[in-house]
Amino acid sequence: MDERLRLDHIETPIGELALVADGAGRLCALGWTDGHARMRRTLAIVSSDSPVRASNPGGLSAAIRAYFAGDLRAIDGLPVAASGTEFERAVWRALRDIPCGETCSYGEIARRIGRPTAVRAVGLANGRNPVGIVVPCHRVIGASGALTGYGGGIERKRWLLEHEGKQRALGLANRDPGALHGRSTRLS
């Protein structure tokens, strides 16, 4: 199997995303292209080699596009190969358990992973998440309910939460838009 990383770019309503997948089609990094310095740091952790251009590696790009088109479930269960400490990976697993269209506080995540006093460490792990959106760090808010930091900026965080909330309110969060045309866009 070719072990080189694959890079694709995805246009979204809120800016361009860079997606990096490994040779097995697992998501290694997903970030806004206007934050290239952060993406370079993430890639340096994952591999010393530069990624090669690829179209829709592992079907990941299609799933991200489907999410932005309104199929919020399209990113559920996507394979992720994110590098991090054991604690960070525990936080990221907990993030994937936050239902689409809902939010959770840093304190609640700390309690869910069995580390109720590690609220600040949860915040740091959340900020180090290399695969935003799929590992939905944008769904984490402050204890007061205020929107707090997001690597892509607070306006993008607000847009993502509104996107998920509107789709859910319309009953579209679980809908497969490809089914309207006789084909599924879901990844297994």
N, C-alpha and C positions, 0 to 999 in steps of 0.2 A: 504494500500500500504506500502511496506517495504521502509522506509526512509533512510536506510543506503546508504552511497556512494559506488560506484563501481569503481574498479581500473583495468585497462588493460594496457598492454605494447605493443607497436607497433614498429617493426623494420622498419627503413626507410633507404634510401641511405646515409643519413647524420647523423645517430645516432638513438638511441632508445628514443621513446617518452613515457611518462606516461600520460594516459588519465583517468580523473576522471569524473564520471557521477552521477547525483542524482537518486533517485528512480523512477523518471518520465522519465528518459532517456535523460535529458538535460546535456549538457557539462558544468562542473564546473571549470575544470582545464585541461590544456594541456601544458606539458613542457618537456624539454629534461632531461633525467635521470641523466646526468652528472651535472645538476644544482639542485640536491636534496634539498639543503637548501632553495632555492627559492620556490620549490614545497611545502615543509613543511610549510613555511610561508603562502602560498596561502591556503593550506588545513586547517590551524588553523583558518583562517578567515571564511571559508565555514562551518566547522563543528568541534566539539570537538572529534568526534569519528573517529577511523581509518577506512579507506575504506576496503571493502572486495574484494577479487579477483573475477573478472568476465570476461567472454569472450564476446567481442563485445557488451557492454552495450548500449541498445537503437539503435543498428546499427551504432553507432558512429565510432567504430574502422574500420569497413568495409569502411565507407565513407573516413576516413583519408587515408587508404591504397589505395583506388581508386584515390584520389588526387595525391598521390606519383606515382601511375602507369600511370598518364597522364590525368585522368578525372578531370580537374581542377574545374569543376562545382559541383562535388560531395559534396563539403563542403558548398556550397551556401545554405543558409536557415537552416542549422543545428540549433536545439534549444540550446540556451546558457542560463545558469543561473549563471552569473558572479556577484560576490559581489563587489560593489564599490560605490563611492559617486555619486551623481547626475551628477556632472561635468564629472567624469571618464566614466560613462555610456554613456553620450552624445558623448564623444570622441570615445568610442568604437563603437557606432552606426555609426558614421561618417567613421570610418575605414572600416566597412563592406560595405560601399558605394563606396570604391575605386575599380574600375574594375580590374579584374584579368589581369596581364600582364602590368599594369600601376603603376606609383608611384605618390606620392603627398608629398608636403612639410608640415612641422609642421605648418607653417604660413597659408597655405591653409586650413588645418583642422581647425585651430582657426577661420578663416573667415567663414567656412562652418557651424560652430556651433554658430555663432553670437558673438564670443568673440575674435575679431581680435588682441587684445593686449595680449592675454593669450598664446603666443607661448611657453614659457617655461613650463607653467602648462600643455599644451597639450603634451609636451615631457615627463613630469613626468607621466601623465596618460597613455601615450603610453607604458612607461616602466613598469607600474603596471598591464598591461593587463594579466590576468591569463589564457587566452585561445588563445595564439599565433597561427598563421597559419589560424585558422577559423575566428578569429578577426585579420585581416592581418596587424599587426603592422610592419611586415617586408617590407611593401609597402611604408612606410614613410621614406623620405630622407631629407637631409639638403637643405636649400634654394639654395645652390650652385650646387645641384645635387649630392653631395657626399654622399656615404653610411655613415650613422651615427649609433650609438649604437643599439645593438640588444641583448636581453637576452641570445640568443643561440650562440652569436658570429657573427662577421662580415662575416666570411666565409660561415656560414649557411645562413645568409641573402642574400649574393651574389648568393648562389646556388638556393635558393627559387625563387629569382627574375629571374634568368636565366631559371629555370625550367618552370616558368609561361610564360616567354617571348618566349621560344622555342616552347612550346605547342601551344601557341596562333599563332605564326608565321606559324606553320604547319597546322593551322585550326583545331586543336584538342581540344581547350579549351572548346568547347561546345559539344563535342562528348561523347557519353555514351559507354565506351568500352564493357559493358555487352551486349549491343544491337548486337554486332557481334556474340554473342553466343545465341541469342534469349531470353536473360533475361536482365532486367534493373538493374543497380547497384545504381540508384538514390534513394534518400530518399525523401519521400513526406513531 
